[in-house]
Amino acid sequence: MEEIARAEKVDKSTILDRALEHYTKEWKLQKAIESYREGIATLSRAAEIAGVSVWEMIDELAKRKIPPQYDVEDFEEDLKALGHE
């Protein structure tokens, strides 16, 4: 940790804050992907859980070779989320 702090020219607490932030983002993303894969969350809900846009969520799912699970219900939810009820 000290080596990273020196290289980044910041103190150790900043390195810990960054590590915790990175871990938290990854944890949320993983939970969102699991929920999506299990059919518990729609695409837009998974993106919301992960704190990313729908497009970013699509990219993350594609990186992990997780096929889309998109149906009429998902489309309607996405329209609502976009304010096009």
HELIX and SHEET records of a PDB file:
HELIX    1   1 GLU A    2  GLU A    8  1                                   7    
HELIX    2   2 LYS A   12  ARG A   37  1                                  26    
HELIX    3   3 LEU A   43  ALA A   50  1                                   8    
HELIX    4   4 VAL A   54  LYS A   63  1                                  10    
HELIX    5   5 VAL A   72  ALA A   81  1                                  10    
END                                                                             
